[in-house]
Amino acid sequence: MYRYDEFDAALVTQRVAQFRDQVDRRMKGTLSEDEFRPLRLMNGLYLQLHAYMLRVAIPYGTLSSVQMRMLAHIARRYDHGYGHFTTRQNIQYNWPKLVEVPDLLDELATVEMHAIQTSGNCIRNVTSDPYAGAVADEVEDPRIWGEIIRQWSTFHPEFSFLPRKFKIAVTGSAEDRAAIRVHDIGLRIHRNEAGEVGFEVMVGGGQGRTPMIAKTIRAFLPKAHLLSYLEAILRVYNLMGRRDNKYKARIKILVHEMGAEAFADQVEAEWAEIKDGPVDLPASEVARIENYFAPPALDTASNGSADYALKLKSDAAFAAWVGSNVLGHVQPGYAIANISLKPVGGVPGDATAEQMDVVADLAARYSHDEIRVTYEQNLVLPHVRREDLYAVWQALGEAKLDTANIGLLGDMIVCPGLDYCSLANARSIPVSQQISERFSDPERQRKIGKLDIKISGCINACGHHHVGHIGILGVDKRGKEHYQITLGGKANQDAAVGAIVGPAFAETDIADAVETVVDTYLDLRADGEEFIETLGRVGIAPFKETLYATH
């Protein structure tokens, strides 16, 4: 993991001191709420329906056991005993008291954490593949470049007040586990025909009111020029992006209106002016950062044990958990263990302070002190010996963290919705709980197979409903909460925006509607087909017919 240098530490310490003074002035009334608002947003502090919400950055979704224990402490000391892991691989606290936020940030700084650039019209927390450094299909660890982008973008004077918020994601594999095509900039590390490593650069993806899939503007960018090329993109956007209408201010609108080719021409022209300048890092600095992400010292002799194989055969519950939550590792004898934060009837993405402590302990003991946060709102232990999986699973079970549903219907992405958010039109959490309880039988979920359900409480799409196999959008219909269904969305390397099926459903009918969609799929699927494959083969019409015939 990357460790702060003196510049990081100084920046964070100074920002905490500045914010402490700003909060003090707000409490005394010498700063109005209108004056305070941009200052608090620069420090990740939102004012939601009932209280302030603080969003803490977890760059590229990687943290240590010490940092996770601090997040648990923050939940106990400053919140209501839990935190909410988000689709930006961050954590949110929903109930901090304004007067205590500077102390909270001070404590975070002791473990190299902060809330800088988790809000505002700036470059937000860089996200990445949660399995980085552990999967066999990886060309290069994308977190190296996530860290380089973090350092380049933090307090960048030219890009602190962009037309709108800006999100970057990086992956190092052909299989996209970071949803790069629905980001303002998506970067895929790959090799060209000559075997050189570089980036495919995609620009203009996003969700919200106008969902769009990013367009490739450069098929191959040499690694050495990444920062200058990003700088060129941001300069074009900063100059030409709209500032008169926040709904049309995202870079996706600019790319769409100009056309990807014309936008790329503008970027290339800007890049030609700066690519041989001081923006790009020297190779020695790249190597220094790369060293922080060297693979842990794994036991190359470990190939799993006979006891592990016996446990798989004799314990059906353990075998089910391994089948859904455990993935192969680049090192034989090791595995990637996913921890679902989606128990039946629970709040997706929430973890209690006690659960965070358990995960921290397991990471320190079994996963080389590494934890990852996924954009699906789950956690990962990336480096676990297979022979330790049973002990990990037992400890997770004691903490109610052993739900075996990764990639299945119960593994829903859900925004906080109207229970917390002042922008929402409808509640998301109760709907997810209804669906979770309706499909609570784990055997039924396994029979259904891979199915992504994503729920947003408003068109801002924080629950990624546009790219759900089944997307659910909360809408206000004459003062009552209703839910619109979309089908066919995908967030992977074949990213697509789902199609609206028809009129919205009342809250009392939405779980029934989801069940109708699932039953229709089971009736129509061919042998071995996943939901998205059946939908692609038969189209939306059969689903629409059964949905509106029965509801």
Secondary structure per residue as TSV (DSSP state, phi and psi in degrees):
chain	resnum	aa	ss	phi	psi
A	1	M	-	360.0	148.7
A	2	Y	-	-70.0	139.7
A	3	R	-	-114.1	140.0
A	4	Y	-	-57.6	140.6
A	5	D	-	-96.5	-173.0
A	6	E	H	-66.1	-27.0
A	7	F	H	-71.5	-45.0
A	8	D	H	-56.9	-50.5
A	9	A	H	-61.0	-42.3
A	10	A	H	-65.9	-42.3
A	11	L	H	-60.5	-46.5
A	12	V	H	-68.1	-43.2
A	13	T	H	-61.4	-43.3
A	14	Q	H	-64.5	-41.4
A	15	R	H	-64.8	-40.6
A	16	V	H	-61.7	-44.0
A	17	A	H	-63.1	-41.5
A	18	Q	H	-62.3	-43.3
A	19	F	H	-70.3	-33.3
A	20	R	H	-59.6	-42.2
A	21	D	H	-66.9	-39.1
A	22	Q	H	-66.1	-41.3
A	23	V	H	-65.1	-41.5
A	24	D	H	-60.2	-42.1
A	25	R	H	-68.8	-35.0
A	26	R	H	-66.3	-42.9
A	27	M	H	-65.1	-32.4
A	28	K	H	-82.9	-10.9
A	29	G	T	89.1	3.0
A	30	T	S	-80.1	-13.4
A	31	L	S	-114.8	128.2
A	32	S	-	-77.8	166.6
A	33	E	H	-62.1	-38.0
A	34	D	H	-63.9	-37.4
A	35	E	H	-74.0	-33.4
A	36	F	H	-77.7	-30.8
A	37	R	H	-52.6	-53.7
A	38	P	H	-64.0	-27.3
A	39	L	H	-72.0	-44.0
A	40	R	H	-69.1	-36.3
A	41	L	H	-64.5	-32.2
A	42	M	T	-64.7	-17.3
A	43	N	T	-112.1	22.1
A	44	G	T	72.7	19.3
A	45	L	E	-107.1	116.3
A	46	Y	E	-104.8	155.9
A	47	L	E	-107.8	110.1
A	48	Q	-	-99.5	-161.9
A	49	L	S	-59.6	-45.6
A	50	H	S	-114.0	-19.5
A	51	A	S	-165.0	178.0
A	52	Y	E	-74.3	152.0
A	53	M	E	-126.9	131.7
A	54	L	E	-110.5	128.9
A	55	R	E	-105.8	119.8
A	56	V	E	-101.0	133.4
A	57	A	-	-76.0	136.5
A	58	I	-	-126.2	86.6
A	59	P	G	-53.4	131.0
A	60	Y	G	45.3	25.9
A	61	G	G	70.7	19.2
A	62	T	E	-112.0	131.5
A	63	L	E	-149.8	164.2
A	64	S	-	-100.0	172.4
A	65	S	H	-63.7	-37.3
A	66	V	H	-62.1	-42.1
A	67	Q	H	-68.2	-39.8
A	68	M	H	-64.8	-38.7
A	69	R	H	-64.3	-35.3
A	70	M	H	-66.6	-39.4
A	71	L	H	-62.1	-37.0
A	72	A	H	-64.9	-43.6
A	73	H	H	-61.1	-43.1
A	74	I	H	-59.6	-42.4
A	75	A	H	-60.3	-41.0
A	76	R	H	-72.3	-47.3
A	77	R	H	-78.4	-38.4
A	78	Y	H	-116.9	-5.6
A	79	D	S	-131.2	-157.6
A	80	H	S	-101.3	27.8
A	81	G	S	89.8	13.8
A	82	Y	E	-152.8	168.0
A	83	G	E	-135.3	164.5
A	84	H	E	-122.3	115.0
A	85	F	E	-83.3	136.7
A	86	T	-	-113.1	174.0
A	87	T	T	-73.7	-5.5
A	88	R	T	-95.8	12.8
A	89	Q	S	62.2	26.0
A	90	N	-	-105.6	-175.0
A	91	I	E	-130.0	141.4
A	92	Q	E	-117.3	142.6
A	93	Y	E	-113.6	127.0
A	94	N	S	-92.6	-8.9
A	95	W	-	-135.4	29.7
A	96	P	-	-71.1	148.5
A	97	K	-	-86.6	135.3
A	98	L	G	-53.5	-45.3
A	99	V	G	-63.9	-22.8
A	100	E	G	-95.6	-8.6
A	101	V	H	-60.2	-41.9
A	102	P	H	-58.8	-39.4
A	103	D	H	-64.6	-41.0
A	104	L	H	-57.8	-49.1
A	105	L	H	-64.8	-34.5
A	106	D	H	-61.3	-43.0
A	107	E	H	-67.8	-39.7
A	108	L	H	-59.3	-39.3
A	109	A	H	-62.1	-26.4
A	110	T	T	-68.0	-17.9
A	111	V	T	-118.0	26.2
A	112	E	T	61.5	48.1
A	113	M	-	-133.1	158.3
A	114	H	-	-161.0	-178.0
A	115	A	-	-123.2	20.1
A	116	I	T	-69.7	135.9
A	117	Q	T	58.0	31.7
A	118	T	S	-96.0	5.0
A	119	S	S	-153.7	173.5
A	120	G	S	88.1	172.3
A	121	N	S	-88.3	68.2
A	122	C	S	-141.1	-176.2
A	123	I	B	-80.3	115.9
A	124	R	-	-80.1	-178.5
A	125	N	-	-52.6	126.1
A	126	V	-	-74.8	130.1
A	127	T	E	-106.8	163.7
A	128	S	E	-158.0	-178.8
A	129	D	-	-67.9	122.0
A	130	P	T	-68.0	-13.1
A	131	Y	T	-100.5	14.0
A	132	A	T	-55.0	137.5
A	133	G	T	78.5	4.0
A	134	A	T	-130.3	-11.1
A	135	V	-	-104.0	149.7
A	136	A	T	-75.2	-24.6
A	137	D	T	-87.8	12.9
A	138	E	B	-87.0	132.2
A	139	V	S	-77.1	-43.1
A	140	E	S	-159.9	149.4
A	141	D	-	-63.7	113.7
A	142	P	T	-70.8	-16.1
A	143	R	H	-66.3	-26.3
A	144	I	H	-57.7	-45.6
A	145	W	H	-79.1	-27.7
A	146	G	H	-61.4	-40.6
A	147	E	H	-69.5	-40.9
A	148	I	H	-61.2	-42.9
A	149	I	H	-65.8	-38.6
A	150	R	H	-58.8	-46.8
A	151	Q	H	-66.4	-40.9
A	152	W	H	-65.0	-38.9
A	153	S	H	-87.5	-21.0
A	154	T	T	-65.5	119.5
A	155	F	T	57.8	26.2
A	156	H	-	-60.0	117.8
A	157	P	T	-63.3	-27.1
A	158	E	T	-81.1	-21.2
A	159	F	S	-123.2	27.1
A	160	S	S	-86.2	-17.8
A	161	F	S	-134.8	67.6
A	162	L	-	-73.5	167.7
A	163	P	S	-56.4	-31.1
A	164	R	S	-159.2	171.1
A	165	K	-	-58.3	155.9
A	166	F	B	-140.3	128.5
A	167	K	-	-125.5	134.5
A	168	I	E	-124.6	137.3
A	169	A	E	-131.8	145.9
A	170	V	E	-130.4	135.9
A	171	T	E	-133.0	153.2
A	172	G	-	-113.5	12.8
A	173	S	B	-127.8	158.5
A	174	A	S	-67.1	-35.9
A	175	E	S	-80.4	120.4
A	176	D	-	-84.9	110.1
A	177	R	S	-109.9	15.2
A	178	A	S	-124.9	6.7
A	179	A	-	53.8	44.7
A	180	I	G	-65.3	-24.0
A	181	R	G	-80.9	-3.1
A	182	V	G	-116.0	33.4
A	183	H	S	-116.6	161.6
A	184	D	S	-59.9	-43.5
A	185	I	E	-131.3	128.3
A	186	G	E	-116.2	133.3
A	187	L	E	-121.9	125.8
A	188	R	E	-118.0	118.2
A	189	I	E	-77.0	129.0
A	190	H	E	-154.8	175.6
A	191	R	E	-105.1	141.0
A	192	N	-	-86.6	-175.6
A	193	E	T	-63.1	-24.2
A	194	A	T	-86.7	0.7
A	195	G	S	84.6	5.6
A	196	E	-	-79.6	146.3
A	197	V	E	-94.4	131.8
A	198	G	E	-159.4	-161.4
A	199	F	E	-120.9	138.3
A	200	E	E	-86.6	128.5
A	201	V	E	-109.2	119.2
A	202	M	E	-115.1	138.7
A	203	V	E	-135.1	144.5
A	204	G	-	95.2	21.5
A	205	G	-	-89.1	161.9
A	206	G	B	163.2	169.5
A	207	Q	-	-116.4	-126.4
A	208	G	T	68.1	-149.8
A	209	R	T	-64.4	-29.9
A	210	T	S	-128.1	82.2
A	211	P	-	-69.1	134.4
A	212	M	B	-143.1	150.6
A	213	I	-	-97.3	134.3
A	214	A	-	-61.6	148.3
A	215	K	E	-104.1	140.2
A	216	T	E	-75.0	121.4
A	217	I	E	-106.5	-12.6
A	218	R	E	-150.5	119.6
A	219	A	E	-71.4	-31.5
A	220	F	E	-147.7	120.4
A	221	L	E	-119.6	120.6
A	222	P	E	-55.8	141.9
A	223	K	G	-55.3	-36.6
A	224	A	G	-61.8	-20.4
A	225	H	G	-106.7	14.3
A	226	L	H	-58.6	-50.8
A	227	L	H	-66.0	-40.5
A	228	S	H	-66.9	-33.0
A	229	Y	H	-71.1	-41.4
A	230	L	H	-61.0	-41.0
A	231	E	H	-61.5	-40.2
A	232	A	H	-63.5	-43.4
A	233	I	H	-60.0	-48.3
A	234	L	H	-65.8	-33.8
A	235	R	H	-66.8	-43.3
A	236	V	H	-61.9	-44.2
A	237	Y	H	-65.0	-43.8
A	238	N	H	-63.0	-34.8
A	239	L	H	-79.6	-40.2
A	240	M	H	-107.9	-13.1
A	241	G	S	-66.9	147.0
A	242	R	-	-74.3	140.9
A	243	R	-	-121.8	0.6
A	244	D	S	-90.4	-12.9
A	245	N	-	-148.2	108.7
A	246	K	G	-64.0	-22.8
A	247	Y	G	-76.5	-13.2
A	248	K	G	-121.2	20.6
A	249	A	-	-94.9	-13.0
A	250	R	S	-69.4	155.6
A	251	I	H	-64.1	-25.9
A	252	K	H	-60.1	-35.0
A	253	I	H	-68.6	-41.9
A	254	L	H	-61.8	-46.6
A	255	V	H	-63.4	-41.4
A	256	H	H	-65.4	-44.3
A	257	E	H	-74.3	-35.5
A	258	M	H	-78.8	-32.5
A	259	G	-	94.2	140.3
A	260	A	H	-61.0	-38.0
A	261	E	H	-67.2	-44.3
A	262	A	H	-66.3	-39.3
A	263	F	H	-62.3	-44.8
A	264	A	H	-59.8	-38.8
A	265	D	H	-61.3	-41.8
A	266	Q	H	-63.2	-42.3
A	267	V	H	-65.0	-45.1
A	268	E	H	-61.9	-38.5
A	269	A	H	-65.8	-42.0
A	270	E	H	-66.1	-42.4
A	271	W	H	-62.8	-37.3
A	272	A	H	-57.7	-27.5
A	273	E	H	-80.0	-20.7
A	274	I	H	-126.3	-7.5
A	275	K	T	-68.8	-20.5
A	276	D	T	-104.5	17.7
A	277	G	S	-95.1	-158.7
A	278	P	S	-84.8	0.6
A	279	V	S	-68.3	-46.9
A	280	D	S	-70.3	145.5
A	281	L	-	-77.5	144.8
A	282	P	-	-67.0	155.0
A	283	A	H	-56.7	-34.0
A	284	S	H	-65.0	-35.5
A	285	E	H	-73.4	-38.8
A	286	V	H	-60.0	-43.8
A	287	A	H	-63.8	-37.9
A	288	R	H	-61.1	-46.4
A	289	I	H	-68.3	-39.0
A	290	E	H	-58.5	-35.2
A	291	N	H	-62.5	-29.1
A	292	Y	T	-67.0	-20.3
A	293	F	T	-109.2	22.5
A	294	A	-	-61.0	142.3
A	295	P	-	-58.5	146.0
A	296	P	-	-65.0	163.3
A	297	A	-	-77.8	86.9
A	298	L	-	-84.4	153.0
A	299	D	-	-78.3	102.9
A	300	T	T	-69.1	-15.0
A	301	A	T	-87.9	-7.8
A	302	S	-	-78.5	123.3
A	303	N	-	-126.9	22.6
A	304	G	-	82.9	164.7
A	305	S	-	-120.8	164.7
A	306	A	H	-63.8	-31.9
A	307	D	H	-64.0	-39.7
A	308	Y	H	-62.1	-45.9
A	309	A	H	-61.4	-38.4
A	310	L	H	-66.3	-41.6
A	311	K	H	-61.1	-40.4
A	312	L	H	-60.5	-38.2
A	313	K	H	-77.8	-32.8
A	314	S	H	-96.6	-18.1
A	315	D	-	-120.7	101.3
A	316	A	H	-64.6	-36.9
A	317	A	H	-65.9	-41.5
A	318	F	H	-64.6	-43.6
A	319	A	H	-61.4	-38.1
A	320	A	H	-65.4	-40.9
A	321	W	H	-64.0	-44.8
A	322	V	H	-61.7	-40.6
A	323	G	H	-62.3	-34.5
A	324	S	H	-102.4	-32.7
A	325	N	H	-104.8	-9.2
A	326	V	E	-114.5	133.6
A	327	L	E	-120.8	160.8
A	328	G	E	-67.9	155.5
A	329	H	-	-116.8	154.0
A	330	V	S	-62.5	-27.4
A	331	Q	S	-96.0	119.5
A	332	P	T	-54.4	140.6
A	333	G	T	90.5	-6.1
A	334	Y	E	-116.2	166.2
A	335	A	E	-147.2	161.4
A	336	I	E	-103.0	118.5
A	337	A	E	-105.4	114.9
A	338	N	E	-86.3	138.3
A	339	I	E	-111.7	112.1
A	340	S	-	-75.4	132.0
A	341	L	-	-104.4	34.8
A	342	K	-	-129.1	61.2
A	343	P	-	-67.5	157.7
A	344	V	T	-58.2	125.0
A	345	G	T	77.4	3.4
A	346	G	S	-88.2	-175.8
A	347	V	-	-100.4	110.6
A	348	P	T	-55.5	128.9
A	349	G	T	93.7	-14.1
A	350	D	E	-80.3	143.8
A	351	A	E	-141.4	135.6
A	352	T	E	-77.0	164.2
A	353	A	H	-58.1	-40.5
A	354	E	H	-64.8	-40.1
A	355	Q	H	-66.7	-38.6
A	356	M	H	-62.4	-39.3
A	357	D	H	-63.2	-40.2
A	358	V	H	-61.8	-46.4
A	359	V	H	-61.9	-40.5
A	360	A	H	-60.8	-44.5
A	361	D	H	-62.7	-42.6
A	362	L	H	-65.8	-38.4
A	363	A	H	-64.5	-43.2
A	364	A	H	-65.2	-36.5
A	365	R	H	-86.9	-36.3
A	366	Y	H	-122.6	-9.9
A	367	S	S	-131.8	35.7
A	368	H	T	50.9	35.2
A	369	D	T	63.2	30.2
A	370	E	-	-120.7	139.2
A	371	I	E	-132.6	144.9
A	372	R	E	-123.8	149.1
A	373	V	E	-108.1	133.7
A	374	T	-	-97.9	157.9
A	375	Y	T	-73.2	-10.9
A	376	E	T	-82.0	6.6
A	377	Q	S	72.4	36.0
A	378	N	-	-122.3	178.0
A	379	L	E	-118.9	160.2
A	380	V	E	-138.3	136.1
A	381	L	E	-102.4	106.0
A	382	P	E	-81.4	-15.7
A	383	H	E	-135.5	73.3
A	384	V	E	-111.8	129.2
A	385	R	E	-64.1	138.8
A	386	R	G	-58.6	-34.6
A	387	E	G	-71.2	-12.0
A	388	D	G	-96.7	-6.0
A	389	L	H	-61.3	-36.1
A	390	Y	H	-66.2	-42.5
A	391	A	H	-65.0	-39.7
A	392	V	H	-62.0	-46.8
A	393	W	H	-61.3	-42.3
A	394	Q	H	-62.2	-42.8
A	395	A	H	-66.3	-38.8
A	396	L	H	-63.8	-38.0
A	397	G	H	-62.7	-40.4
A	398	E	H	-63.6	-27.4
A	399	A	T	-96.9	8.6
A	400	K	T	59.0	42.5
A	401	L	-	-121.9	19.3
A	402	D	-	-103.6	19.9
A	403	T	-	-60.0	128.1
A	404	A	-	-99.8	75.2
A	405	N	-	-140.7	15.9
A	406	I	T	-60.1	126.2
A	407	G	T	81.7	-4.6
A	408	L	S	-99.4	179.7
A	409	L	T	-56.9	-37.6
A	410	G	T	-71.5	-12.0
A	411	D	-	-88.5	63.6
A	412	M	-	-85.4	144.5
A	413	I	E	-90.0	129.3
A	414	V	E	-142.3	130.2
A	415	C	-	-81.1	166.6
A	416	P	-	-64.7	-26.8
A	417	G	G	63.1	-159.3
A	418	L	G	-71.0	-8.2
A	419	D	G	-67.9	-24.8
A	420	Y	T	-132.0	-38.9
A	421	C	-	-89.8	131.2
A	422	S	T	-75.3	-12.2
A	423	L	T	-89.7	-15.7
A	424	A	-	-72.8	151.0
A	425	N	S	-96.9	-22.5
A	426	A	S	-152.7	162.9
A	427	R	-	-79.8	142.4
A	428	S	S	-105.8	-40.5
A	429	I	H	-62.9	-48.5
A	430	P	H	-61.5	-34.3
A	431	V	H	-65.0	-44.4
A	432	S	H	-62.9	-36.2
A	433	Q	H	-67.6	-40.3
A	434	Q	H	-60.3	-46.1
A	435	I	H	-66.0	-42.6
A	436	S	H	-58.8	-44.3
A	437	E	H	-71.6	-34.6
A	438	R	H	-62.5	-35.5
A	439	F	T	-111.0	39.4
A	440	S	-	-70.7	-22.1
A	441	D	-	-69.0	113.5
A	442	P	H	-62.5	-32.3
A	443	E	H	-66.7	-37.1
A	444	R	H	-63.9	-42.0
A	445	Q	H	-62.3	-41.2
A	446	R	H	-65.6	-36.0
A	447	K	H	-64.8	-40.3
A	448	I	H	-66.3	-40.1
A	449	G	-	86.8	-162.6
A	450	K	S	-63.1	125.0
A	451	L	-	-157.4	119.6
A	452	D	-	-99.1	116.1
A	453	I	E	-109.1	130.7
A	454	K	E	-134.3	132.2
A	455	I	E	-126.6	128.1
A	456	S	E	-120.8	143.4
A	457	G	S	-87.8	-3.9
A	458	C	S	-162.4	175.7
A	459	I	T	-69.0	-10.9
A	460	N	T	-64.8	-18.1
A	461	A	-	66.3	35.1
A	462	C	T	-63.9	-20.2
A	463	G	T	-92.1	8.8
A	464	H	-	58.8	31.9
A	465	H	G	-61.9	-28.4
A	466	H	G	-59.0	-31.4
A	467	V	G	-111.2	23.4
A	468	G	S	-85.8	144.5
A	469	H	S	-53.5	-44.8
A	470	I	E	-118.8	116.0
A	471	G	E	-105.8	140.3
A	472	I	E	-126.7	122.5
A	473	L	E	-116.7	123.3
A	474	G	E	-76.8	130.2
A	475	V	E	-131.5	154.3
A	476	D	E	-94.4	121.2
A	477	K	E	-123.6	98.1
A	478	R	T	54.6	44.8
A	479	G	T	81.7	4.3
A	480	K	E	-120.5	148.3
A	481	E	E	-77.3	126.2
A	482	H	E	-130.1	168.3
A	483	Y	E	-138.6	123.3
A	484	Q	E	-93.8	138.1
A	485	I	E	-106.9	133.7
A	486	T	E	-118.5	151.4
A	487	L	E	-129.4	143.3
A	488	G	-	96.5	7.7
A	489	G	-	-73.0	151.7
A	490	K	B	-145.4	141.4
A	491	A	-	-110.0	3.7
A	492	N	S	-89.6	-158.0
A	493	Q	T	-64.2	-17.1
A	494	D	T	-105.4	40.4
A	495	A	-	-51.9	140.1
A	496	A	B	-151.9	152.4
A	497	V	-	-92.7	132.4
A	498	G	-	-67.3	158.0
A	499	A	E	-99.8	138.2
A	500	I	E	-68.9	130.4
A	501	V	-	-78.5	-43.1
A	502	G	S	173.3	-156.7
A	503	P	S	-58.8	153.5
A	504	A	-	-71.5	158.6
A	505	F	E	-107.3	148.1
A	506	A	E	-67.1	158.1
A	507	E	G	-56.9	-36.6
A	508	T	G	-68.9	-15.4
A	509	D	G	-109.0	-7.8
A	510	I	H	-69.7	-38.4
A	511	A	H	-64.8	-39.7
A	512	D	H	-61.8	-40.1
A	513	A	H	-64.2	-42.8
A	514	V	H	-61.9	-41.5
A	515	E	H	-63.5	-38.1
A	516	T	H	-62.2	-43.2
A	517	V	H	-60.4	-45.0
A	518	V	H	-65.4	-44.8
A	519	D	H	-63.4	-37.6
A	520	T	H	-62.6	-43.2
A	521	Y	H	-58.6	-47.2
A	522	L	H	-63.0	-33.3
A	523	D	H	-71.3	-30.1
A	524	L	H	-99.3	-19.7
A	525	R	-	-69.0	145.2
A	526	A	-	-86.2	168.7
A	527	D	T	-54.8	125.6
A	528	G	T	79.7	-1.3
A	529	E	-	-75.0	137.9
A	530	E	-	-83.3	165.4
A	531	F	H	-52.4	-49.0
A	532	I	H	-65.9	-28.7
A	533	E	H	-73.7	-41.6
A	534	T	H	-63.5	-44.3
A	535	L	H	-59.8	-41.8
A	536	G	H	-64.4	-31.8
A	537	R	H	-79.0	-43.9
A	538	V	H	-97.7	-17.2
A	539	G	-	83.3	179.2
A	540	I	S	-82.2	-21.8
A	541	A	H	-55.7	-46.6
A	542	P	H	-62.1	-33.9
A	543	F	H	-70.5	-41.6
A	544	K	H	-63.3	-40.8
A	545	E	H	-61.9	-48.2
A	546	T	H	-70.9	-34.9
A	547	L	H	-61.1	-49.8
A	548	Y	H	-90.5	-5.5
A	549	A	H	-80.2	-28.1
A	550	T	H	-107.0	-8.4
A	551	H	-	-129.3	360.0
